[in-house]
Amino acid sequence: VFDDDGAGQNDDFAGRVVVDVSRLRPNSEYDVYLPLRMYRNTYVKQPRGVIHLRLRVEWHNEKKAVMSYLKLPQKTKQLGNAVTLNCADLKAFRNVVLTVQGKDVPGRWKQLVQKGVQREMKLYKTVMQTTMKEQMKSIVLWVHPTTSFPIFLAWMHCVYSNSLHYVPVYFILGIIIILVENYQTFAMNRNTNAGFIPITIPEMMKALILGGPNSSYIQPISIMPQAEIAKSLTKSEDELDQAALTDQVLDGAGIRMDGDHLEFPFSEAGRYPKKTLAEACVDASTLFEDDDDDDDDDGKSSGRLATLKKMARPANMKSLLMMNRDDGEDEDEAELGLDDRLVDDIAEKAVEITEKGLEVAEKATEIVTKTATELLNRPTPQSKDTNRVNTPTSTKIKSILTRKSSKDSTVDSRDKSSTPEQLWKRVKDPRGLPEQDASVFVKSRKSLKEELIHNKNLLHKMSNRMFDDRMFIVNEEDPGYSENEELVLNNAIGTNKHKNPMVAKMAEYIAPALECVKVGLSVWRAGFNLFTWSDPFLTFLFLCGSICLLCILIIFPWRIFFFLMGVGALGPQNYFVGKVVSKKKKKDPSPPVEATSPKRENRKGEVSEEFEFHNHLLTHGGVDLREEKSAKTTSSVHRAIVPTSPLISRRFFDWPPNPSLSKVEVCSK
């Protein structure tokens, strides 16, 4: 939800709400009231308002709806598996990113976001420590015999069988039991779902096995607001005037949800009560008064958004940096911000000068060494002076030459003896092992900030980008592309907006480190949401996969498996395989690296075969007008990424809605 401030100005972000389609039933019209949130993963109890939504979902094929989680987006060369939303201008791009990511966009450091991450980690640590201690004590002391007895029986069965064969079997069986118990606790418990019953296991099983086009195994539901129920129990509508009816309906907005509502992980009702609709409402006149100070003046500078692309030209980079530092308020702070950049430039120049000085010194050393060698090899006229060579200067020169010759005449020790070569000679990195003398200057390949960003990207790569934090994709072949496109988009989002230059400098290092922590929190949230049936379809598929895995593990031949794995990985045949591979490498040396061909400027024909670009801004009535407007249009296209991971990694859930005013009606086909 945004407050439109007109063309050329950023819209004020009021809040966002997320509704999972998997929680909705077909042939049901949902009339719900949901609170708006400013942040995606930062808990702030300040009210942002309430939005009234009317939703309806229709599935043409229930089986495909259940199996849709197993289908990945089509992979393309330009975008990979990412799904993007094309935006015509920077204003639309900013609104899309804020809608998808919230105000705590990835890569932007704010003290409020950092504090929220720290408190979330502390909550998980405290709850897990307390829960694990209590659970272990409960099992050992048989507080709940129905839990202790199966664990004792499984333990004794493994001891009796004298084998670890059943350990993974009982582990998977424990996971299945937890999923079934959580299904009754979180999915089917009325105190948790408030009457908005999600799709049940029998319904999903029928849809998966028997479902097809126009099937109706998933039944609709009907819910009446609690405010109307309470009103009907007191007096009939005919005996009350319209003003009294309105007051009673509004009073119903103060109904609190009983039980643990799971607004976020471990949000118990006694400690973190969920806001009522009345508490979530806010006066429209004060909605944007307490907005973040980073965006207070986004819309005050008229025309600034329209000139952002122009400011990104190299000639205007200084002005763009000043705009980025102070957000158009204080020129003195902008100058201070530029001082940091100038200091960095001076430091880079100093490094370049130092490197040139080292190169000159190395050349001078080579000349001196060569001259000294010629002097030593020159025959002397008097034989009695040959013993005078052992002077201090000549001794140093000889030692230098000896070290140089020994270094150049290194021989592979594997050919002469069975002793392996030293580690520093076997390292594949051409630079060898890193220098340990802190007083020696070594030019690092990556700065600290680049190293943090590299580690963050490595974590996303290890998680198969299930928790991708990218906000946009820059494609050189898009219309209106410029070299500074990434910088322009980051400035439009507000990634680097900091009024204080010291804070801006700190954010360059703290933000990537904070994103690394967020990856771990995303993994934790995804596991928690999976086991608490936040997404019925995904947890149902996980339950079915666990049952199939349990059946396989019961009959799995572990002895034959480890025998074959040991023979294949450690068998004596690998000795001959290594000999063959080494001979093949000697006979077939690696081909020389060919120079990369220059990049062709026009690749439209090749791209059209691999990726079909659809831009709704260049269509009219469903008719593609790209060919007609390709020569006339100068509009830019900005690709905002929409997360499509099957795992739910967000922290907050406002579903089910407050039952005071929300209702569901059955729709006739």
C-alpha positions in Angstrom: 0.0 0.0 0.0 1.5 3.4 -1.1 0.5 7.0 -0.9 0.8 8.4 -4.4 2.8 11.6 -4.4 2.5 12.2 -8.1 5.0 11.9 -11.0 8.7 12.5 -10.3 8.4 11.8 -6.5 8.7 8.7 -4.5 5.5 7.3 -3.1 5.2 6.9 0.7 5.2 3.3 1.7 2.3 2.6 4.1 2.8 -1.2 4.6 2.4 -4.6 3.1 0.5 -7.8 3.7 1.2 -11.4 2.6 -1.5 -14.0 2.0 -0.4 -17.6 1.2 -2.5 -19.0 -1.6 -2.0 -22.5 -0.2 -4.0 -21.5 2.9 -7.1 -20.7 0.8 -9.8 -23.1 -0.2 -11.4 -23.1 -3.6 -15.0 -22.0 -4.2 -14.8 -19.8 -1.1 -15.0 -16.1 -1.0 -12.8 -14.7 1.8 -13.7 -11.3 3.2 -10.9 -10.5 5.7 -9.2 -7.7 7.5 -5.4 -7.9 7.9 -2.9 -5.6 9.5 -0.3 -3.9 7.4 3.4 -4.4 8.2 6.3 -2.1 7.3 9.1 -4.7 7.7 9.4 -8.3 6.5 11.5 -9.8 9.2 11.9 -7.0 11.9 9.3 -7.1 14.7 7.8 -3.6 15.3 4.5 -3.4 17.2 3.8 0.1 16.0 0.4 0.1 14.2 0.5 0.7 10.4 -3.2 0.3 9.6 -5.6 -2.4 8.4 -6.5 -3.4 4.9 -9.8 -5.0 3.8 -9.4 -7.7 1.2 -11.8 -9.9 -0.7 -10.2 -13.0 -2.1 -11.3 -16.0 -4.1 -9.2 -18.9 -5.5 -10.2 -21.3 -8.3 -8.2 -24.3 -9.3 -8.8 -26.0 -12.7 -6.7 -29.0 -11.6 -6.3 -29.8 -7.9 -3.6 -32.4 -8.6 -1.4 -29.9 -10.4 -1.9 -27.4 -7.6 -0.5 -29.9 -5.1 2.4 -31.0 -7.3 3.3 -27.4 -8.3 6.0 -27.3 -5.6 8.0 -29.9 -7.5 8.2 -27.8 -10.6 11.0 -25.2 -10.9 10.8 -22.0 -13.0 12.1 -22.3 -16.6 15.8 -21.6 -16.6 17.1 -19.0 -19.1 20.6 -17.8 -19.9 20.0 -14.2 -18.8 17.9 -14.8 -15.7 18.7 -18.3 -14.5 15.7 -19.7 -12.5 14.8 -16.2 -11.2 11.3 -14.8 -11.9 11.3 -11.0 -12.5 8.8 -8.3 -12.9 9.6 -5.7 -15.5 9.1 -2.1 -14.5 9.0 0.9 -16.8 10.6 3.5 -14.5 12.4 3.8 -11.2 9.4 4.8 -9.3 7.5 1.6 -10.2 10.7 -0.4 -9.6 11.0 1.0 -6.1 7.4 0.2 -5.3 7.7 -3.4 -6.5 10.9 -4.0 -4.4 9.3 -2.5 -1.3 6.2 -4.6 -1.8 8.2 -7.8 -2.2 11.0 -7.2 0.3 9.5 -4.8 2.8 11.3 -1.8 4.3 14.2 -3.9 5.5 15.5 -4.5 2.0 18.5 -6.9 1.8 21.8 -5.1 1.8 20.6 -2.0 3.6 21.9 -1.6 7.1 19.8 0.0 9.7 20.3 -0.1 13.5 16.6 -1.1 13.9 17.1 -4.1 11.6 20.3 -5.1 13.3 18.6 -4.9 16.7 15.7 -7.0 15.4 18.1 -9.7 14.1 19.9 -9.8 17.4 16.7 -10.1 19.4 15.4 -12.8 17.1 18.5 -14.9 17.6 18.3 -14.4 21.3 14.7 -15.6 21.3 15.5 -18.8 19.4 18.5 -19.5 21.6 16.6 -19.0 24.9 13.6 -21.0 23.8 15.6 -23.9 22.4 17.8 -24.2 25.4 14.8 -24.3 27.7 12.8 -26.6 25.5 15.7 -29.1 25.0 16.5 -29.3 28.7 12.8 -29.8 29.6 12.3 -32.4 26.9 15.4 -34.4 27.9 14.3 -34.3 31.5 10.8 -35.3 30.6 12.0 -38.3 28.6 14.4 -39.5 31.3 12.0 -39.1 34.2 9.1 -40.6 32.2 6.9 -37.5 32.8 5.0 -38.5 29.6 5.1 -42.3 29.4 3.6 -42.2 25.9 6.8 -40.5 24.7 9.4 -42.2 26.9 8.2 -45.8 26.3 8.6 -45.7 22.5 12.0 -44.2 22.8 13.1 -46.8 25.3 11.7 -49.6 23.1 13.5 -48.3 20.0 16.8 -48.0 21.9 16.5 -51.6 23.2 15.6 -52.9 19.8 18.8 -51.4 18.3 20.8 -53.0 21.2 19.2 -56.4 20.8 19.8 -56.4 17.0 23.4 -55.4 17.6 23.3 -53.1 14.6 22.8 -49.5 13.6 20.6 -50.5 10.8 17.4 -49.2 12.6 18.9 -45.9 13.8 17.9 -43.9 10.6 14.6 -45.8 10.6 13.6 -44.6 14.0 14.9 -41.1 13.3 12.6 -40.8 10.3 9.8 -42.3 12.3 10.3 -39.6 14.9 10.0 -36.9 12.3 6.7 -38.4 11.0 5.3 -38.5 14.5 6.3 -34.9 15.1 4.6 -33.8 11.8 1.4 -35.7 12.8 1.3 -34.1 16.3 1.9 -30.6 14.9 -0.9 -31.2 12.3 -3.3 -31.7 15.2 -1.8 -28.8 17.2 -1.3 -26.1 14.7 -3.5 -27.0 11.7 -6.6 -28.5 13.1 -6.8 -26.7 16.5 -9.5 -24.1 16.5 -7.6 -21.9 18.9 -4.8 -21.7 16.3 -6.7 -21.5 13.0 -9.7 -19.4 14.4 -12.1 -21.4 12.3 -10.1 -20.8 9.0 -9.4 -24.5 8.7 -6.6 -25.2 6.1 -6.7 -28.0 3.6 -6.6 -31.3 5.4 -4.5 -34.4 4.8 -7.4 -36.5 3.5 -8.4 -33.8 1.0 -4.8 -33.4 -0.3 -4.4 -37.2 -0.5 -7.5 -37.5 -2.6 -6.5 -34.5 -4.8 -3.0 -36.1 -5.3 -4.3 -39.5 -6.2 -7.7 -39.0 -7.8 -7.5 -35.3 -8.7 -7.7 -33.9 -12.2 -9.3 -31.3 -14.3 -12.5 -29.8 -12.6 -12.2 -32.1 -9.6 -13.6 -31.0 -6.3 -12.1 -33.0 -3.5 -11.1 -29.9 -1.6 -14.3 -28.6 0.0 -15.2 -24.9 0.6 -15.9 -23.5 4.1 -18.2 -20.9 5.6 -17.3 -18.7 8.6 -19.4 -16.1 10.3 -17.7 -13.1 12.1 -17.6 -13.5 15.9 -18.9 -9.9 16.2 -22.1 -10.9 14.4 -22.4 -14.1 16.5 -22.1 -12.2 19.7 -24.6 -9.6 18.5 -27.2 -12.2 17.5 -26.9 -13.8 20.9 -27.8 -10.6 22.8 -30.5 -9.0 20.8 -32.0 -9.3 17.4 -31.1 -6.8 14.6 -34.7 -5.6 14.5 -34.6 -4.3 18.1 -31.4 -2.2 17.6 -31.0 1.0 15.7 -28.2 1.4 13.1 -25.9 3.3 15.5 -26.0 0.6 18.0 -25.3 -2.0 15.4 -22.2 -0.1 14.2 -20.9 0.2 17.8 -21.3 -3.5 18.4 -19.5 -4.4 15.2 -16.6 -2.0 16.0 -16.4 -3.4 19.5 -16.0 -6.8 18.0 -12.7 -5.6 16.5 -11.1 -5.8 19.9 -11.5 -9.6 20.1 -8.2 -11.3 20.8 -7.2 -14.7 19.4 -6.8 -17.3 22.0 -3.9 -19.7 22.1 -0.5 -19.5 20.4 -1.3 -17.7 17.2 2.2 -18.2 15.6 2.5 -14.6 14.4 6.2 -15.4 14.4 8.1 -18.5 15.7 7.6 -19.0 19.4 5.1 -16.1 19.7 3.2 -17.4 22.7 0.0 -15.6 23.4 1.0 -14.9 27.1 4.3 -13.1 26.2 3.6 -11.8 22.7 -0.1 -11.2 22.3 -1.3 -10.6 18.7 -2.7 -7.2 18.0 -6.4 -6.8 17.6 -7.8 -5.0 14.6 -8.6 -2.0 16.8 -4.9 -1.9 17.9 -3.7 -2.2 14.4 -5.7 0.8 13.2 -4.0 4.2 13.0 -5.0 7.7 12.2 -4.5 8.4 8.5 -3.1 11.9 9.2 -0.3 10.5 11.3 0.4 7.4 9.2 3.6 8.9 7.6 4.7 11.1 10.4 7.0 8.5 12.1 8.4 7.1 9.0 12.1 6.2 8.8 14.3 9.2 8.7 16.1 7.8 5.7 13.0 8.4 3.5 11.5 11.5 5.0 12.5 13.6 2.1 12.2 11.1 -0.8 9.3 13.1 -2.3 10.3 16.6 -1.3 12.8 17.2 -4.2 10.5 17.5 -7.2 11.8 15.9 -10.3 14.6 14.2 -8.5 13.4 10.7 -9.4 13.1 11.6 -13.0 16.7 12.9 -13.2 18.2 9.9 -11.3 19.3 8.2 -14.6 20.9 11.4 -15.8 22.8 11.9 -12.6 24.3 8.4 -13.0 26.5 9.5 -15.9 30.2 9.4 -15.1 30.4 13.2 -15.4 27.7 13.6 -12.7 28.9 10.8 -10.4 30.0 13.4 -7.8 26.5 14.9 -7.6 25.0 11.4 -7.4 27.2 10.5 -4.5 26.2 13.7 -2.7 22.5 12.8 -3.3 23.1 9.3 -2.0 24.8 10.5 1.2 22.5 13.1 2.6 19.2 12.4 0.7 19.0 16.1 -0.4 19.1 17.7 3.0 22.5 18.8 4.2 25.3 19.8 1.8 27.9 19.8 4.5 27.3 16.1 5.2 27.5 15.3 1.6 30.9 17.0 1.4 32.0 14.9 4.3 30.7 11.8 2.6 32.8 12.8 -0.5 35.8 13.1 1.7 35.7 9.4 2.5 35.6 8.7 -1.2 38.5 11.0 -1.9 40.5 9.3 0.9 39.9 6.0 -0.7 41.0 7.4 -4.1 44.1 8.7 -2.5 44.8 5.4 -0.9 44.4 3.6 -4.2 46.8 6.0 -5.9 49.3 5.5 -3.1 49.1 1.7 -3.6 49.6 2.1 -7.3 52.7 4.4 -6.7 54.1 1.8 -4.2 53.6 -1.0 -6.7 55.4 1.0 -9.4 58.2 1.7 -6.9 58.6 -2.0 -6.1 58.8 -2.9 -9.8 61.6 -0.3 -10.2 63.4 -1.7 -7.2 63.1 -5.3 -8.6 64.6 -4.2 -11.9 67.4 -2.4 -10.2 68.1 -5.5 -8.1 68.3 -7.6 -11.3 70.8 -5.2 -12.9 73.0 -5.1 -9.8 72.9 -8.9 -9.6 73.9 -9.3 -13.2 76.7 -6.8 -12.9 78.0 -8.5 -9.8 78.0 -11.9 -11.5 80.1 -10.5 -14.4 82.5 -9.1 -11.9 82.9 -12.4 -10.1 83.4 -14.4 -13.3 85.9 -12.0 -14.7 89.5 -13.4 -14.4 91.9 -11.4 -12.3 95.5 -10.6 -13.6 97.2 -11.5 -10.3 96.6 -15.0 -8.9 97.6 -13.9 -5.4 94.5 -11.7 -5.2 92.1 -14.5 -5.8 91.7 -15.1 -2.1 90.5 -11.5 -1.6 87.1 -12.4 -3.0 85.8 -13.3 0.5 84.9 -9.7 1.4 81.6 -8.8 3.2 80.2 -7.5 -0.1 81.1 -10.5 -2.1 79.7 -12.8 0.5 76.3 -11.2 0.4 76.3 -11.4 -3.4 77.2 -15.1 -3.3 74.4 -15.8 -0.8 71.9 -14.1 -3.0 73.0 -15.9 -6.1 73.0 -19.2 -4.2 69.4 -18.7 -3.0 68.4 -17.7 -6.5 70.0 -20.7 -8.2 68.5 -23.1 -5.6 65.0 -21.6 -6.2 65.3 -21.9 -10.0 66.6 -25.4 -9.9 63.7 -26.9 -7.9 63.2 -30.6 -9.0 60.1 -32.6 -8.3 61.0 -34.8 -5.4 58.4 -37.4 -6.4 60.6 -38.5 -9.3 63.6 -39.1 -7.0 62.1 -40.4 -3.8 58.7 -41.3 -2.3 58.8 -38.3 0.1 56.0 -35.9 -1.1 56.9 -32.4 -2.1 56.4 -29.6 0.5 53.0 -28.2 0.9 53.9 -24.6 -0.2 55.0 -26.1 -3.6 51.9 -28.2 -4.0 49.3 -25.4 -3.5 47.4 -24.8 -6.7 47.1 -21.0 -6.0 49.8 -19.3 -8.2 50.5 -17.0 -5.3 51.3 -19.9 -3.0 50.7 -19.8 0.8 49.9 -16.3 2.1 52.6 -14.1 3.6 52.6 -14.0 7.4 55.0 -11.2 8.0 52.7 -8.3 9.0 55.3 -5.7 8.2 55.5 -6.8 4.5 53.2 -5.1 2.1 51.1 -7.5 0.1 48.4 -6.3 -2.3 45.2 -8.3 -1.5 43.0 -9.5 -4.2 39.9 -8.7 -2.2 39.1 -6.0 0.3 37.3 -6.8 3.5 34.0 -5.6 2.1 34.5 -7.8 -1.0 35.4 -10.8 1.1 32.2 -10.4 3.2 30.1 -10.1 0.0 31.9 -13.2 -1.4 31.1 -15.2 1.7 27.4 -14.1 1.6 27.1 -15.1 -2.0 28.8 -18.4 -1.1 26.2 -19.1 1.5 23.4 -18.5 -1.0 25.1 -20.8 -3.5 25.4 -23.5 -0.9 21.7 -23.2 -0.1 20.9 -23.3 -3.9 19.6 -19.8 -3.6 16.5 -21.0 -1.8 16.8 -17.7 0.3 17.9 -15.4 -2.5 18.3 -11.8 -1.4 18.8 -10.3 -4.8 16.4 -7.5 -5.5 17.0 -7.0 -9.3 18.9 -8.4 -12.3 20.8 -6.1 -14.7 20.8 -7.3 -18.3 23.0 -5.5 -20.8 20.5 -6.2 -23.6 17.6 -4.5 -22.0 16.4 -1.2 -23.5 17.8 1.9 -21.8 20.7 0.0 -20.2 23.6 2.0 -18.9 26.9 1.2 -17.3 25.8 2.5 -13.9 22.4 0.7 -14.0 23.2 -1.2 -10.7 24.1 2.0 -8.9 21.0 3.7 -10.1 18.7 0.9 -8.9 20.4 0.7 -5.5 19.9 4.5 -5.1 16.3 4.2 -6.1 15.7 1.5 -3.5 17.7 3.4 -0.9 20.3 0.8 -0.2 23.0 3.3 0.5 21.0 6.1 2.0 22.7 7.3 5.1 22.8 11.0 6.3 25.9 10.4 8.5 29.1 9.7 6.4 30.5 7.6 9.3 27.3 5.5 9.3 27.5 5.1 5.6 31.1 3.8 5.9 30.2 1.4 8.6 27.2 0.1 6.7 29.5 -1.0 3.8 30.9 -3.7 6.1 28.1 -4.4 8.6 25.4 -4.9 5.9 27.1 -7.9 4.2 27.9 -9.5 7.6 24.3 -9.0 8.6 23.1 -10.7 5.4 25.2 -13.7 6.3 23.4 -14.0 9.6 20.0 -13.6 7.8 20.8 -16.7 5.7 21.1 -18.8 8.9 17.9 -17.3 10.3 16.1 -18.0 7.0 17.1 -21.7 7.2 15.8 -21.8 10.8 12.5 -20.1 9.9 12.0 -22.4 6.8 12.4 -25.5 9.1 10.1 -24.1 11.7 7.4 -23.2 9.1 7.8 -26.6 7.5 7.1 -28.5 10.8 4.3 -26.3 11.9 2.2 -26.7 8.7 2.5 -23.0 7.7 2.2 -24.2 4.1 -0.1 -27.3 4.0 0.9 -28.4 0.5 4.7 -28.3 1.2 4.4 -30.0 4.6 2.1 -32.7 3.1 4.6 -33.5 0.3 7.4 -33.6 3.0 5.3 -36.0 5.0 4.7 -38.2 2.0 8.4 -38.2 1.2 9.3 -39.1 4.8 6.9 -42.1 4.7 8.4 -43.3 1.5 11.9 -42.9 2.8 11.0 -44.8 6.0 9.8 -47.8 3.9 13.0 -47.7 1.9 15.2 -47.6 5.0 13.5 -50.6 6.5 14.5 -52.9 3.6 17.7 -51.0 2.6 20.7 -53.4 2.3 23.3 -51.3 4.2 26.0 -54.0 4.2 25.9 -54.3 0.4 25.7 -50.5 0.0 28.8 -49.8 2.1 30.7 -52.8 0.5 30.1 -51.4 -3.0 30.9 -47.8 -1.9 34.1 -49.0 -0.2 35.3 -50.9 -3.3 34.5 -48.0 -5.6 36.0 -45.3 -3.5 39.0 -47.1 -1.8 39.5 -50.2 -3.9 43.0 -51.2 -5.3 41.8 -50.6 -8.9 42.1 -46.8 -8.2 45.9 -47.3 -8.3 45.8 -48.3 -12.0 43.1 -45.6 -12.6 45.6 -43.0 -11.3 48.3 -44.3 -13.6 46.1 -44.2 -16.6 45.0 -40.6 -15.8 48.5 -39.4 -15.2 49.7 -40.9 -18.6 46.8 -39.3 -20.4 47.6 -35.9 -18.9 51.2 -36.2 -20.1 50.2 -37.3 -23.6 47.4 -34.7 -24.0 48.6 -31.4 -22.5 46.0 -28.8 -21.9 45.3 -26.7 -25.0 46.5 -23.1 -25.0 44.0 -20.6 -23.7 42.4 -18.8 -26.6 41.9 -15.1 -26.5 38.3 -14.2 -25.8 36.5 -12.9 -28.8 35.2 -9.3 -28.6 31.6 -9.0 -27.4 29.2 -8.4 -30.2 27.1 -5.4 -29.8 24.0 -6.7 -31.5 22.8 -10.1 -30.3 19.1 -9.6 -30.6 18.8 -12.6 -33.0 20.6 -14.9 -30.5 18.6 -13.7 -27.5 15.3 -14.2 -29.2 16.1 -17.9 -29.7 17.1 -18.5 -26.0 14.9 -16.0 -24.1 11.6 -14.4 -25.1 11.3 -11.0 -23.6 7.8 -9.8 -22.7 7.2 -6.2 -21.7 3.6 -5.4 -20.9 4.5 -1.7 -21.3 5.0 -2.1 -25.0 1.7 -3.9 -25.7 -1.7 -2.7 -26.5 -4.8 -4.8 -26.1 -2.7 -8.0 -26.0 -1.0 -7.1 -29.3 2.8 -6.9 -29.3 3.9 -3.5 -30.6 7.7 -4.0 -30.0 8.5 -4.0 -33.7 6.6 -0.8 -34.3 8.0 1.0 -31.2 11.6 -0.5 -31.2 12.9 2.4 -33.1 10.9 5.1 -31.2 11.0 3.9 -27.6 13.7 5.1 -25.2 12.1 3.7 -22.0 14.2 1.6 -19.7 13.3 -1.8 -18.3 14.2 -2.6 -14.7 13.9 -6.3 -13.6 12.7 -6.7 -10.0 13.2 -10.2 -8.7 10.1 -12.0 -7.1 11.2 -14.8 -4.8 9.8 -18.2 -5.9 11.4 -20.6 -3.4 9.1 -23.3 -2.2 10.4 -22.8 1.3 8.8 -20.0 3.4 11.6 -18.0 5.1 9.7 -14.9 6.1 9.2 -14.4 9.8 5.6 -13.1 10.2 2.2 -14.7 9.4 -1.0 -12.7 9.8 -3.1 -15.7 8.7 -5.5 -16.7 10.0 -7.1 -13.3 10.2 -8.8 -11.9 13.3 -12.2 -13.6 13.4 -14.0 -10.6 14.8 -14.9 -9.1 11.4 -13.5 -11.6 8.8 -15.8 -14.1 7.2 -15.9 -16.7 4.5 -18.8 -17.5 2.2 -19.3 -20.5 -0.1 -19.5 -19.5 -3.8 -21.7 -21.2 -6.2 -20.0 -22.4 -9.4 
